[in-house]
Amino acid sequence: MSGWVERVRTWRPATPPLPDHLEPILRDGDPEWFARELAVAAAPPWWVWLLLLRRFSWLVDLFGRVEVTGTVPEELRRGPLLLAANHVGDFDPFVVAVALHRLGIVPRIMATGGIITAPLAGPLLERAGGIRVDRGTQLARHAVRVTEVALVHGGHVVAYPEGRVGLDPDGWPERGRTGMARLALGVRVPVIPVSQWGAQEVLQYGNDWGKLRTVARSLVRRPVLRVHVGPPVFMEDLQVGRVGDANRARMRIAAAITRGLVPLREASGPLRPDPTRPTTGAAAFPGGVVPEDIP
């Protein structure tokens, strides 16, 4: 039995070969997963991932009713995209993936290292184009390189500018970090704001038995899982490396996400409190009020 368990624990799907032009990126001391993720980022979407999105996205609808508004123009779908989403809970990557697929997007989702290293689910997510982010470590720079490769090869990358589940007491998006803004300015790809609300009701924030309780409750209540995709964030006047432009870019991204979130929250009613969720964050635009004159 122990041998069977070990095989399951260490299993991973076959990785496409690393293209020759990406070999020079590798350095001595790089983590063993870096070459795999580069190869996946340069490859077309995995057929298994496409099958899951096409045939099994209904599983997400078991936990709530996914409603999608907005669109992504066809000419943008043909090229690379950075999709910036607010992060409301552990279930929202599934909701966002399903919603974007309905709009013709094949998402590659940035995820924490803890998820990517989990048995079975982690290797599947990695092979599907998931990009490992080890926040607060020297390995975080590898996620930037993988994301750049994915974008250069026409990928649709979903990132969370906040870098974590948002912790504003009222649930509004935080201003986020400048990493995604610098990446967008450096690669010069469209940034599409993705606002979403409702997924926080499926899984509570705290990692205890309450997660099972909230999952069971969502199967009965089936909350509405709302996703809105807005127009590209205007950043043509900004330049990578110019003082202040990365901060301007991140505030414009936060403003676009917040504007899209306002009608979703108005349609959903009052925020349901989650006692396991810390309230140590600060919203970029408290109360969802975004000034018209964002620089």
N, C-alpha and C positions, 0 to 999 in steps of 0.2 A: 504493500500500500504506500509506503514512504516513497518508493521509486516513482509511482504514478503521480503522487502529489508533487514531487520535484519536477517531473516533466511538464505538468500543468503550470507550475510556478514559473518556469523558465521559458515556456513556449513563446514564440513570436513568429509572425508571418514573414515570408521571404521579402527581402528588401530589393528594390531595383538597383542595378549597378550604378555606381557613381560616375557621372560623365567625366571624360578626361579633362575638360576645361575647368572643372571644380577641384581637381587634385591639388593645385597650388594653394588652395585655401587651408588645407590641413597642416597642422603643426605638431611637433612632438609635444606630448603632454595634453593634447586635446582629449576630452572624455570620449569613451568608446561609442557613445550614441551620436556624436556630432556628425560623423560621416554618413550614418544611416539617415539622419534627418535632412542632410544636404541632398542626398540622393532622392529621397521622397519629395522634397520641395521642388526639385527640377523635373520630376516626372509628372505625367498627366494624372488626373484624379484616379484613385484606385477603384477598380470595378466593383469591389465589395462595398466600398463606401457609397458609390452611386446606387447600388442595389438597395442598401439600407435606407437611403434617403427616399428612393422611389417607392419601395414596397412596404416599408415598416415604419414610416413616420407616423402612422396612425397610433402607434403605441404611446406617443407623447400625448395624443388627444384623449387617452384614457384618464389622464390626470387633470385635464382642463381643456377648455375650448380655445384653440389657437385662432386668433383673429389677426390678420395682417392688413395693414394699410400702407399706402405709398408704393413706389416702384423704383426700379433701377433701369434706366434707358438701355436698350439693346446695345448701343454702341459702346457703352461703358462695361457691360457684361462681357464683351469680347476681349477686354484687356485687364490688366492688373487693377486690384482694388484693395484699399484698406477700409475695413468696416469697423467703425468705432462705436461700441455699445456700452451702455451703463450696466453695471453688474449688481443685480439685486439679490441673488442667491445661488445656491449650488445647482439648482435645476435649470437655470436660465440658459446655459450653453445648448441644451437639447432643444429648448423652445426657439432660440435664435437660429440654430441650424435648420430646423424644420421650416421656419418662416422664410428664411433666405432662399432655401431650395424652391419654395413655391414661387419665388420671384425670379428663378432662373440662375441662382448663385450656387456654386459648389464650395462651401466654406472650408477653410483650413483654420482651425481654432487654436489660439494661443492658450496654453494650460500650464498650471503649476507643475513643478517637477514631481510632487507627491502623487499626482494623478497619473502621470506618464509612467511612473515606476510601479504602479499597482499591477499585480498579475492579471493576465488575460486582457482586461479592459485597457490597461496602459499601452501594451504593444499594438492593440487594435487601433487605438486613437492615434498613436504615432504613425502607423502605416497609412491611416486615413488622412494624414497631413497635419496632425496636431503638432504644434511647435512648443517645445519644452522651455519653460521660463523658470529659472532658479533665482528668484528675487533676492536681492541683497547679497549676492555672492559674485565672485569673479566669473562664474559660468554664465551670468546673465547676458554677457556680450555675445555669447554663441547664439542666443535666440535672435539677436539683431541680424547676424549674418545669415541664419536660416531664413528669416523673414525676407531679407533682401533678395535671396536666391528665389524664393517662392514668387515674389513680385516680379522680378526680372523675367520669370518664366510664365507670367500671365496669371498667377494665382490670386484667389480671393481670400484675403487673410482677415479674420475676425480678431480684434484686439480690444482689451478693456483698458481705456486710458487711466482709470482709477488705480489699476494694479491690484485690486482686491475687491471683495464685496463692499459696496459703499456702506459707511457707518454714520452718515448724517442722521440725527435723531428723527427727522421728518422724511427720510428716504430719498432726498433729492441728490443728484449726482455731485460728487466732489470735483474739484478742478483737475484732478489727475496729475500725472507726471509729464515731463517734457519729452520723455523717450520716444513715444509714438509720434509726437509732433516733429521732432528732429528727423525721424525716419521718413515721414511723409514728405518733408521738405527736401531731404537728401535724394530720395528716389523719384520724387515728383510724380506721385500717383494720386488719383482722386481719393478723397476721404469722404466716405458716406456715413452720416450719423444714423445709428440704430437705437431707437428709444423703446424700452420694453418695461412692462409692468404686469404683475400677477404671479410670476414664477416663484416669488418669495413665499407664497402661501402653500406651495407643494412641499418644500423642504425647509424646516426651520434652520436658523443659523448654527445653533449649537450642535456639536457632534455627540449626541447621547440618544437614548431610546425615544426621545421626543421626535426624532426624525421619522421613525416608523409611524408615530401617531399622526403627524401632519400628512404623510403620504396616504395613509388610510383615509383620513378625512377628505383629502382632495379627490379620491376616487368616488366619494359620495357627493361632495359639493360641486366638483368639477368647476373650479373658478375659471373665469375668462383670462386667457393668457394673451395679452395684447402686445403687438409689435408694430412699430411704425418706422418706415425707412424714409428718410428725408433726402433732399437734394444735396449734391456735393458741397462741402464747406469751401467757401472762397478763400484761397490762400495764394493766389497768383502774384500778389504784391509782396510776398514774404520770401526771404532767402535763408538757406541753411547757413549757419555760422554768423549771421549778422546779429549784433547785440539786441536782445529783446524779442526777436522774431519767434523763437521757439515758445516763449511764454505767450505771445499773442496768438500763435497757432493753437496752443492747448486751450486757451480761453474761448476761442472761436468754436473749437470742437465741443467743449463743455456747454457752450451756449446753444449750439444746434441740437445737441442731445436733449437739453432741458426744454427747449421750445417744443420739440416733438413729444416730450413726456407729458406736458401739461394736459392736453386733451385726453390722453389715456387715463390719467389719474382722475380727471373730472368724471369720466364715464365709469370708473370703478368704485366710486364712493370712498368713505374714510379709510385711512390706513389701518390695517389690522396690526396691533402691536405684537412684537415677537420678544418676549422677555429674555431670550437667550442671546439676543443681538446687542453688542456694545453700541453705545451712542457717542463715540469719541471723535467722530469725523465732523467735517464742516462743509456745507454745500458751497459749490462755486457761486450759485445764485439762490440764496435762501428764499424759500416759498415758491420757487419756480419763476421768480420775477427776473426777466432778462432785459437789461437796458437795450435800447435801439442802437446806441452808439458804442458798440464793442469795437475797440481799436483793432 
